[in-house]
Amino acid sequence: MSNHLHPDARAAGAPDYAATDAGAEPATDASRGPLRAFSKAYRKARDWHCSPGRAWIVGLRFALTGDSGRFRSHGGWMVSRIYTPR
């Protein structure tokens, strides 16, 4: 379905790149390597004032699954989540 503000690209005859790159993985931190994904999530959790132990668990969960799950951050005042958008 399309409207005049957001026309559908497939209806306009644009090439469908998803069909040609069916086996390609998106270039996310989780697909570049687990160490890089762990490092990114650990650093972000520490920047959000999580304890080192909690940040380590968040980094491990993000490196293994691409989603950290919800965790307390910002000194316990917020609930945050780090994930790879799909």
Summary of the structure (lengths in Angstrom):
residues: 86
radius of gyration: 18.0
end to end distance: 20.7
largest distance: 51.6
contacts: 195
relative contact order: 0.14
helix: 45%
strand: 15%
